[in-house]
């Protein structure tokens, strides 16, 4: 069971890497908030090792804008998956979101 959960985590990170290459990701605090306000984001990943203030801010913003938020990955995991040093990542593609959502649902 643990192995399957770890495999799903790796698959999600791989999908984030593919999304980055395809241009479906927005990263960085200001860029993610701007896209969220436009209603374009499907899910936001916030690094689990972000500050409490950042985590709380994004919980509230994602709730307000009806965007799913995920805090399961560290900054190192997110950064290595997309090839950039980032704590906050937003995904704006429906099909990639559907694939990630399917994997996240199984994790929960």
ChimeraX attribute file (.defattr): number of C-alpha atoms within 10 A of each C-alpha:
attribute: neighborCount
match mode: 1-to-1
recipient: residues
	/A:1	6
	/A:2	7
	/A:3	8
	/A:4	11
	/A:5	15
	/A:6	12
	/A:7	13
	/A:8	18
	/A:9	19
	/A:10	14
	/A:11	15
	/A:12	21
	/A:13	20
	/A:14	17
	/A:15	18
	/A:16	24
	/A:17	20
	/A:18	16
	/A:19	20
	/A:20	19
	/A:21	12
	/A:22	10
	/A:23	12
	/A:24	18
	/A:25	20
	/A:26	22
	/A:27	21
	/A:28	14
	/A:29	16
	/A:30	11
	/A:31	14
	/A:32	23
	/A:33	21
	/A:34	13
	/A:35	16
	/A:36	24
	/A:37	14
	/A:38	10
	/A:39	13
	/A:40	16
	/A:41	27
	/A:42	20
	/A:43	22
	/A:44	25
	/A:45	23
	/A:46	26
	/A:47	23
	/A:48	19
	/A:49	15
	/A:50	15
	/A:51	10
	/A:52	10
	/A:53	9
	/A:54	16
	/A:55	19
	/A:56	12
	/A:57	12
	/A:58	23
	/A:59	18
	/A:60	13
	/A:61	16
	/A:62	21
	/A:63	12
	/A:64	11
	/A:65	14
	/A:66	14
	/A:67	19
	/A:68	15
	/A:69	20
	/A:70	18
	/A:71	16
	/A:72	14
	/A:73	17
	/A:74	16
	/A:75	18
	/A:76	15
	/A:77	18
	/A:78	25
	/A:79	19
	/A:80	14
	/A:81	20
	/A:82	21
	/A:83	11
	/A:84	12
	/A:85	15
	/A:86	19
	/A:87	22
	/A:88	26
	/A:89	25
	/A:90	27
	/A:91	24
	/A:92	21
	/A:93	17
	/A:94	14
	/A:95	9
	/A:96	18
	/A:97	20
	/A:98	12
	/A:99	13
	/A:100	20
	/A:101	16
	/A:102	13
	/A:103	17
	/A:104	16
	/A:105	8
	/A:106	10
	/A:107	12
	/A:108	6
